[in-house]
Amino acid sequence: MSDEEALLVELKLALVTAVKRSRQRHGMSQMDLAQRMRSSQSRVAKIEAGDATVSLDLIVRALLATGASRQELRRAFGAKEKLAA
């Protein structure tokens, strides 16, 4: 695996973790988040499990749908920025 691929995997994992934490912090169930995203609970479960079929775009959309603040978004993206330096 190249360094770029490894960073992408680490970024996805950081974002997946941020989705779950933000959802829980905002008192939402997976079903609540799915409804906000116009998706299914099983898709949210796949997002939170880091399923390889889930796109980076969908993970970010889920994070935004949780109501994550700009600070939470920066934190999620910034965690991997340090590794790239």
N, C-alpha and C positions, 0 to 999 in steps of 0.2 A: 504494500500500500504506500502510495506516495505521501509526502508531507502534506500536500494540499488535500488529498483525500482524507487523511487522518484528521486534519483541522475541520473539514466539513462534518465528519462524523461527530467530533467533539462539540461543534457548534449546534448540531441537531440535538444532541443529548442535553446540552445546556438549555436550549429552548423548550424541549419536552419537559424538563424538570420545572422550568419557569411556568409553563402552562398549568401543570398540576398544582403547583404551589399557589399560583394566582387564583385558580378556580376555587381551591379550598379556602384561601384567604377571604374571598368574596362570598363564601357560603353557598357556592353553587354545586349542584350535582352534575354528573356527566350528562344527564338528560337535559338539565337546564342549559348547559353549554351547547349541546347539540341543537337545541331549539334556537338559540341565538345565532348559531352558524347555519341554520337550515340544513342540518345534517342528521346523522343518526348517533345514538349513544354508542353503538359498536365502533363507529368511526372515531369518536372521541377516545374510546378505550385504546384503539390502535395508535392514535396520536400519543397518548400518555405512555404507552408501552414502547414507543420508539420503533414501531413497525417500519421495516424498510420500504414498504409500498407507499408510505406517507411522504408527500412532498414538503420541502422546506416552506413553500408558499402556504400550504395548509396549516402547518405548525404555527407560522406567524399569524395567520388569520385567526386561529384558535386563541392564541395569546391575546390578540387585540379584542376578541369577543369576550374574554374574561373581564375586560375592563382594566387591564394592566395599565399602569401609569407609564409615562415616558421614562421615569427613573427605573422602573422594573424592566422596561425594554432595553435601556442602555446597559443595565446590569447583566441581563441575559446575553446580549451581544458582546459586552465588554469582557466577560469571563474568558472568552476564547481569544480575544484581541491580545491579551497579555501573552498567550502561548505563541502567537504568531511573531511576536517581537524578538 
